[in-house]
């Protein structure tokens, strides 16, 4: 703008007001055209980004689920889906580039028209004898000097607008308010015993479908409490609420008397170790996956954790030992091997509270029994909440809660619940009959 004012004043003084006015009009038209066309092009850039995101999502989805794709022989189908998404990106990209060409051509026409008009004015002055040839050269030089920053302005403005569009998704994400957030005065959890209490807990993912309807129980420090029940009864939701992936709608969850909503999420999650049903490992070494439970640990600590999880000998039998790559999501390991690595990862974290979320439901009976022994070892002396589908895995629990339709319908030890001949006894009988039919019942379970 400073350069525009200076050139305008010089042309006015050295030539006349009409030349200066023609220059100003050219600049104003150029800037207006640049801004209007750039704003118009934004929709093509936004569409291009959306199509690019859609294509990448489809590609990642099909690659992560490559086994399912191959099970059904749908490689061609996935290729067509990706090609369809890329086709949309291609069309949007062509429109974006075409509009850019339109912008550049328009800018060139405006500058050329303005420059031609000023040259004609000064040439007319030379013919009439009012202006010298040197004045003509001066006007030309000043105008060329002026139009260079104008071109730079057009480039910078276009790049800034384009970059802001490219960052829209990031801005949207940064603007999202977390559903679960620490209170401003949240305190750090300090475990004194590890007693976990659920007090009249209500929760729903959708208010039209309540999940928990006033659940109350306590897991005493160092004891094991199991939660069992049919699918959809709310078992896994209890684990998610304890880990504070969601906040309760009513009631409270307390650890050593502290409402978990009043403490920081980082300190809460540092105190809880989870062994999930679906163990996900990083596409890294076994060492990395075990050490992930506590970054910065020493190799000795990793090996000790592996021994506790009874996976050290298996690891050492592999050609690369702890440097063995496990593949995406741990696909190079069996279900039992992945579960033991997950147990070792939890052991190295050394949590005061242990959450076992159907940790053996996807394993065969023999592997399940071995993993159960590992879990009993690591849960000894720790407050343990065990969420289970297979009742044979919870017979040693200090208390078993039977959850049905979001309510605790029965509670007690294994033998007591069998004596009640209620929901737990019926579930036990059905599972026993099913396993006997499959020839998959260990002798100790039959005796029990």
Phi, psi and omega in degrees: 000323178297316180296321178300315181296316181297314180295320179300314181295316181297315180294324179294315182287318186280329182245258175204173185295329182293320177296315179297319180295319178299322179295314180298316180300317178300315181296315181297315179298318180300311182295316180298314180299316181300314182291317181295314181292322178297317177297322179293325182287343185305321183298327178289320178294319179296316178297321178299316179296318180296316179293322178296318178296318180296318180295316179295322179298315179295320180296313181296319181299314182289327179288319179294327181254037186299328180296317178297320178301317182285327178305320185258007178060037186257030179300316181295321179298316180293323178296321179292321178298317179293319180296323179296317179294319179292331177296318176298319178296319180299314180297317180294321180294321178296317178297321180295315180290323178296317179294327176295318178297320177299319178298313182295318179296316179300317179297318180296319180296316181298312181296316181296320179296314179297316180296318179297318180298315180293320179297320178296320179298312182290324177296322177297323179293323178294317180298320181280349177089004180276340181234152179264167177296325178298323178296321177301313179297320180298314180299316180298316181296313180297318180294317177298322178295326182284323186283341175297309176295333176297316177297322178294321177301314180300318179295312182297315181298317180296316181294321179296312180298319180294318179295321178296322177295318180296333182266003183305314182299320179294318179296320178298318181294317180293335180277351180291133176271123180297138180291329177240115183225151177291142174290153182305325182253027181299141182257163177277132181287129175241111184285124176255330178219314178107019179290128180251129182232130170254121185240104177049053185278125172244143179200148174209145172279331178222125186302341179280350182222087178298141179258307177247135188235058178094055182271128179225128175194170180224139173251102182298155180303129177079001182257169179241124176240132181251144176242120181234167179157169180291165178299138180086006182278344179111014183298305183294332178299325178300317178295319181294323179290321178297321179280356179060044166287335175223159173258147181293151177279329181205151183088198182203157173240128184235145173238117185053037177086354181266124175295125186293345175285345182263000182242162183289145180295323182297316180289327177296310184287336175290338183267353184241132175250137184240133168245103186274171177289312181263094182282122179249124178250153178281152178284067183220192180283162176299320179303313181299317183293324177287315181293345181299335179294337180203082183307138179098002181287164180272160177303326179297318179295323178296316180294321178297319178295320179295322178294319178299324180274004179056042179238356183298313182297319178298317181296316182292339179282348179277149184306321182257008178049235184287348179268010179291130176281134186268351181083173181297127181058019177077028187293343180277355179249153176285171180301316180293322179293317177299319182295323178292321176298321178296322178294317178298321179296324178286322179300317184291338176287332179054059183279155177280333182239136183241132177243116178253106185259088181048051190291343183234009187293338183263008185254160175286167188299315182297311179295322180300316181297319179294317179295322180299322177298317178299316182294322178297323179296312184284340180272350180298123180084359178249148173290120188234127173249116185249118177259121190221150172256319177279116184291335181296342182275353186238012184296337181266003182295148179292331175207142178241129178253130178258115183258132178214124178054040175080009181230149174276113184262337178212153176205147182153186176276171186304307183296321180296319181291324176296322180293334179290336181055042180252219183298316181298316180298320179293318178297317179299315182296317180297318180292323178295316180297319180295318182286325176295320179297325179274357183064039190233029184252117177292152185300322182296328179288320179298319177297315178302000000 
